Amino acid sequence: MPIRPGVFFEPEVIRVMSEALEAACKLLPETSQNAVAREVIARRIIAAASIGERDPVRLGAAALVGRQAKLVEARDFSQSRQKSLNRFGASAV
């Protein structure tokens, strides 16, 4: 059964991907453990597996690296925005 059109994985690879998904989701903060986060991580694992990655640790890391980068970008944006607002005596809502 294809995970997405044109992409097929052997049962052993699906087992490794599932293992990576479970391990990666356990590393998320409790507030981020929801269906949307799980789906994003699963999609990233599928993407990494689609280009040949088979190590469950590296699959999970690839999924979480993207999430971490987005968190850093959001934090940096938020800090930058707050600094700009501070210059005008305002604060973020």
N, C-alpha and C positions, 0 to 999 in steps of 0.2 A: 504494500500500500504506500503510495507516495505521500511524503510529508507536505510537499508543495509540488505543483506541476513540473514534471520532468526530473524530480529529485527523488532518488530511491536509496535506502540504506539497508544493509544487511542487518539481521537481528542482533548480532553482536555489537555493531556500531550503535544501534538504537539503545542497547543496554548501557553502553558507555556514555552516550548523550544523556540518558535519563539520570545516570549517576552524577554527571556533571551538573545537571539542572538542580537536583536535590541539594548537592553540596553548595552550589552558588547561592541558592535561595536561603539556606541556613545562615549564610554570612551577612545577609541583609539585616538592617536594623528592623526591629519588630514593627515599627510604623510603616515600613516599606514592603512588608510581606503581604502582598495582595495579588489578585489575579492579573492585573495590568502589568505589574513589575515582573511577575512570573512569565507572562507571555513575551515580554521584551527580552528577557534573559534567554528564554527558549529559542526565540528567533535568532539571537546572536550566536547561540550554540549551533543551531542548524547552519547558519552562514559559515561558521568556522569549520564545521564538519564537511560542508559542501566543497571546501577547497582542500580537503584531505587531512585535517587535524583529527587525531584519534585518541590523544591522551586526555583523560577526563579532567586532570588538573589544569591543563592548558586550555581546554574548552571552557571550563568555568571561569578561568582568569580572563579569557578573551571576552566573555559575556560581561564580566564585572568591570573591566577596564573602561569600556565605553560608558558605563553608568557612572563610574568615578569621574571620568572626564567631564560629563555633563554636570555633576554636582559641583566640581571645581569651577566650571564656567559660570554656573548659576550663582555660586558664592561670590566669585570675583565681580560679576555683574552687579550683584546686590550691594557689595561693599563700595564699588565705584559709584553706583547710583546714590548711596547714602552720603558719600563724600561730596558729590555734586549738590545734593540737597542741603547739606550742612553749610555750604558756602553762602546759601541764600537764606539761612535761618529756618529751613523747613525740615520736616522729617518724613520718612516713608510711612505709608499707611499700612 
